């Protein structure tokens, strides 16, 4: 998903289990974001990543790769607390994510 990660200010994202910049206290040269979970169904991708810094939170994006560049179909932010697809599904069902007003920053 180079399209999504290329939108970040530094273009970097930590893999699951790797260090990332969790708080606004800079301690090393770590990415500010961490990949949490992803899933694919046909031409659609669900991507969830954690955004560190002041007020750490999670982002959820549903992308369609039918076009180039991919199109963001849905974007929301919230806080998972855990890192699994089952937790993401539960958080979405219970309203744990808020729709993002603007999709253009993806």
C-alpha positions in Angstrom: 0.0 0.0 0.0 2.7 2.5 -1.1 -0.1 4.9 -2.0 -1.3 5.2 1.6 2.1 5.3 3.3 3.5 7.7 0.7 1.0 10.3 2.0 2.8 10.5 5.4 5.0 13.5 6.1 8.1 11.3 6.4 6.8 8.4 4.2 7.7 5.8 6.9 5.7 3.4 9.0 6.8 0.8 11.5 5.9 -2.8 11.1 4.0 -4.6 13.9 6.4 -5.3 16.8 8.8 -2.5 15.8 9.4 0.7 17.7 7.7 3.9 16.6 7.4 7.4 18.1 4.5 6.7 20.5 4.5 10.1 22.2 5.5 13.7 21.5 8.8 13.1 23.4 11.2 12.5 20.6 13.5 9.5 21.5 15.4 8.4 18.4 14.7 8.4 14.7 11.5 6.2 14.7 8.5 6.6 12.4 5.5 8.4 13.8 3.2 5.6 12.6 2.9 1.9 13.1 1.0 -0.6 10.9 -1.6 -2.5 13.0 -3.5 -4.7 10.7 -4.6 -5.0 7.0 -7.1 -7.2 5.1 -7.9 -7.6 1.4 -11.1 -8.6 -0.4 -10.8 -8.4 -4.1 -9.9 -4.8 -5.1 -10.6 -3.4 -1.6 -8.2 -3.1 1.3 -8.8 -2.3 4.9 -5.8 -0.7 6.5 -5.4 0.2 10.2 -2.4 2.1 11.6 -1.5 3.8 14.8 -0.4 7.5 14.8 1.9 8.5 17.6 2.7 11.9 19.0 0.5 14.1 21.2 -2.8 12.2 21.6 -1.8 8.8 20.1 -4.7 7.4 18.1 -5.6 4.9 15.3 -6.7 5.4 11.7 -8.8 3.1 9.7 -9.0 3.4 5.9 -11.0 1.4 3.3 -9.3 1.7 -0.1 -10.3 0.6 -3.6 -7.4 -0.3 -5.9 -9.7 -0.5 -9.0 -8.4 2.9 -10.0 -4.9 4.5 -10.1 -4.3 6.1 -7.7 -6.4 4.1 -5.3 -9.5 5.7 -4.0 -10.3 6.2 -0.3 -13.9 4.9 0.2 -14.0 5.3 4.0 -11.7 6.8 6.7 -12.2 7.1 10.4 -10.1 7.6 13.5 -10.3 6.3 17.1 -8.5 4.3 19.7 -8.3 0.5 19.6 -6.2 -0.3 22.6 -5.4 -3.7 21.0 -4.1 -4.9 17.7 -6.2 -7.5 15.9 -8.7 -7.6 13.1 -11.3 -8.9 15.6 -10.7 -5.8 17.8 -11.0 -3.5 14.8 -14.3 -5.1 13.8 -15.7 -4.8 17.3 -14.6 -1.1 17.6 -16.3 -0.3 14.3 -19.5 -2.0 15.3 -19.6 -0.3 18.7 -18.9 3.2 17.2 -15.3 3.4 18.5 -14.2 5.2 15.3 -15.4 8.6 14.2 -15.7 9.4 10.5 -13.0 11.7 9.3 -14.4 14.9 7.8 -11.9 15.1 4.9 -10.6 12.2 2.9 -8.3 14.3 0.8 -5.3 14.0 3.2 -5.2 10.2 2.4 
